[in-house]
Amino acid sequence: MNNNDRLVRLRYALDIKDSEMTEIFKLGESNLSIGDVRYLLSRESENEVEDDEFTENHYKKECSNRLFESFLNGLIVYKRGRQMAKTGEPVEMTYALKHDKDVNNILLKKVKVALKLTNEDMLDILEEADVYISKGELSAVLRKEDHRNYQECGERYARNFLKGLVIEYRG
């Protein structure tokens, strides 16, 4: 699963329109037009039949880690409002994605914040997709990368979390 796949699945799960996508990207400090968003979301060869959910898709425009995280940051602002410092000025956005292997961890963390989910809510969403993990496993995935109990989030958890969001929000 690449960033474009994650973006498409998240968009579908939360029923986000193209105009809302551009607004979210702007809130995340990336200025994309509706055309750019459509390129991010459309595959190169729409006519091909999908083999299965594990086949990698190729999109007209690649969604970089920075652009994907900018969308996630924008989603937080879109759903919860801009965070303000005690001085009354907006807090600067943080970009935590350092490696490709961290993408799924960041996805789970930032979606959790944007949708105001508790750990229990996240476990319920995973259970909707027939994935059962312990609180400790979820906690390890949500930790900072330099924490001693940090665990990398695999594709299976991220894919099923997004699948559970679809069931929860669109089901």
Helices and strands as residue ranges (DSSP letters): H 3-14, H 18-27, H 34-41, H 65-80, G 100-102, H 103-114, H 119-128, H 135-142, H 155-170
